[in-house]
């Protein structure tokens, strides 16, 4: 395999991964109201919250969480400050039995 072909393949792979990373909405570029509306309209959304961080955010009353998880309050950075959202988390209390 020639060096040129390796370089072109590497460039294509890098471009593909960069494009995929940009497809996820970034909360830092949106207002809190836009972030909350996006989650509300879609029921859940995977959002970028930092240079190397992302997570699934859900509506407050949602079935988007796995059966053993519940929607819990969290905060994400937005263009206008911190924004209240909900993430799937384990409940603080697990009943016996």
C-alpha positions, 0 to 999 in steps of 0.5 A, a space after each residue: 500500500 502506498 504512502 499516499 493511499 494510507 494518508 488519504 485513508 487516514 484523512 477520510 477516517 478522521 473527517 468521518 469521525 469529526 463529522 460524527 462528533 459534530 452531529 451531537 448538539 452542544 449545550 454550550 452553544 445553546 441557551 437553557 431554554 433551547 436545551 430544555 426545548 430540545 429534550 422536551 420535543 424529542 423525549 431524550 437527547 444525547 448532548 455534548 456538554 464539554 470538549 470530551 463529554 456527552 450524556 443522555 438527557 431525558 424529560 422529567 417524566 420519561 420512559 427513556 431510562 432503563 427500568 432500574 434507573 430514574 430521571 434525576 436532576 442535573 445541570 449542564 453548561 449553556 450559553 447563558 449559564 447553568 441549566 437544569 436538565 434530567 439524566 438517568 441515574 440509579 435511585 438513592 434508595 432501593 427498597 428491600 426485597 
